[in-house]
Amino acid sequence: VRLCWLIHLVGDLHQPLHAASLIDERRLPGPEHDDQGGNLLAVRVEIGAFPTRLHGSWDQLPGTDNHPASIVRLVDELRRDPALQLEQLSELRAGDDVRTWTAESYAAAVKYAYLNGELPTAVWDESRPPLPAVDDVPILPVGYERTAREAARRRLVVASHRLAELLSAAVR
């Protein structure tokens, strides 16, 4: 159980929307005025698409197929990506301090998930009707998904290296 929690928490800590929330008194109702890590913001990936929560869209960026063969293909793809080679991952030289990891995820959320506060979204809070009409939920800007996927994949690979280091240290 402890091993499962360690794997889960290291992965979660590297997901940008687990380390940040948008605070906006004007757009977000409620006493905290926050989006709960993207869980109260909706976007659409294309015209005609149903809205999806920003947080959920980031959770799905690396892929959603949990079939073992699909996971092996993804790992192989990540291993072959020149941008994800060990020498390209400057974050790994930043140290093994959990606060550093959190700061990296926060910075990625600000830059890539929220586009420095400029990401067009709609509040999608089912506890506070009425919900916006589907067509009133903004479509992600051109290039957003590609850039977000690259950032999410990078965070995934960095998390994997760090988890491997933690596990290696635990069995020494």
N, C-alpha and C positions, 0 to 999 in steps of 0.2 A: 504494500500500500504506500509506503514511504517513497519507494522508487517511482511509482506512478505519479505521485504528487510532485516529486522533483521534476520529472519530465514535463508534466503539465505546466508547472509554474515557470520553469525556464522558458518554455515556448510562449506562454501568455505574456511574460514580461517583455518579450521581444516584438509582440504585436503592437504597433503604434497606438491603436485606439484603446489599449489596456493601460496606457500611461498618460492619457490626456483626455480632457473634456473641453468642449467649446463653451465659454461663458458669454452670454449675450442677453442682457436685461431686456432689450427691445424685441428680439425674436423668440426667446424661450420663456414660456410661462413657468410658474412655480416659484417656490421660495428661493431655490438655489440658482435658477436661471441657467442651468447647464444641460448639455445634451446627453449626459450619461455615457460618455465615450462613444458617441455616434449612434447610440440606440434610439434617440428621439428625432434623428434627422433622416429624411427620406430623399432619395435621388432615383433617377431612372438612367439606365445605361444606354437607352436608345428610344427613338420615337416609337410609341405603341407599347413599350415595355411597362409592366406593372412596377410601382415603386418598391424599392428595397431599402432596408435600413443601411445607413453608411457603415455601421459597425459590421453587420453581417456581410456586406460586400467585401470588406477587407478580410474577414475571416476566410472567405472563399477564394481569394486571389491566387493562392498557390495551387488550388485544385480541390475538388470535392470527392473525387473517386477514391474510396478507401480499399479497393481491391488490391491485393498484394502486387500483382503484375503492374498495375498503374503506379503504385508507389515506387517500385523499382525503376520504372521508366522516368518518373519525375526525378528521382535521385540521380540517375545517369545523366539526365539533361542538365541538372544543376552542377554536377561534377564537371561537365564539358564546357560550361559557360565561361568564357575568358574573363568576364567581369566578376566572377565569383571564385576565382582562384585565391588560394591562401594569401599570396603576396599582394593581392588587390584589396584585401579586407583590413583596412587600416583600423577598424574598430577593435580588432583582436589585439592590437598593440596598446590599446587604451587601458588595459588592465582587467582584472576579474572582480572589480567592485560592483556589487548589485546596483548601487546608486548611479554608477556610470552607465550601466545597461539601461536603466530607467530614463536617464537623461537623453540617451541616444534615441530611445523609442519616442519620447516626448518630442524631440526635435523632428523626427520623421513624421509624427502626427501633424505638427504645425505646418511643415513644408509640403508634405505629399498628400496627407488625408484632408486637411482643412484648407490647403492652398493659402497659407498665411491669413486665414480668416475670410478669404474671398470666394470659397466654394459655394456656389448657389445650391441651396437646399430648401426643403419645406419641413416644418415641424410635423411629425407623425407620432402623436402621443394618443394612443387609444383610450387612455384614462381621462382625456380632456377633449371630447368631441366638440365641434364637428371636425372630421378629418378633411384635409384639402382634397379637391377633385384630382383625379389621377393626372389630368393634363396640366394642373397647376404645380405639379412636382417637377422641378427642373431636371433637365437631361445633363449628364456629366459633360464637362467641357471636352472638346476634341483633344485626344492624347492623354487624358487623365487616367484611363484604365491601364494603358501601356506603362506609364510612369509609375503608377501605384503598384502594378504587378512586379515591376523591376525592384521597387523598394521593398515590397513584401517578401519577395524571393531572397533578396539580400539579407533581410532581417532573419529569415528562416535559416539560411546557411550559417550566419553568425551565431544564432542560437544553437545550432547543431554542433558547431565547433566548441562552443562554451560548455554545452552539456557533456560532450565527450571528455573534455578536460576535467570537469567535476567528477564524472564517473571514474575516470582514470585515477584521479587523486584519491578517491574513496577506496579503491582496491589496492593501493600501494602499501 
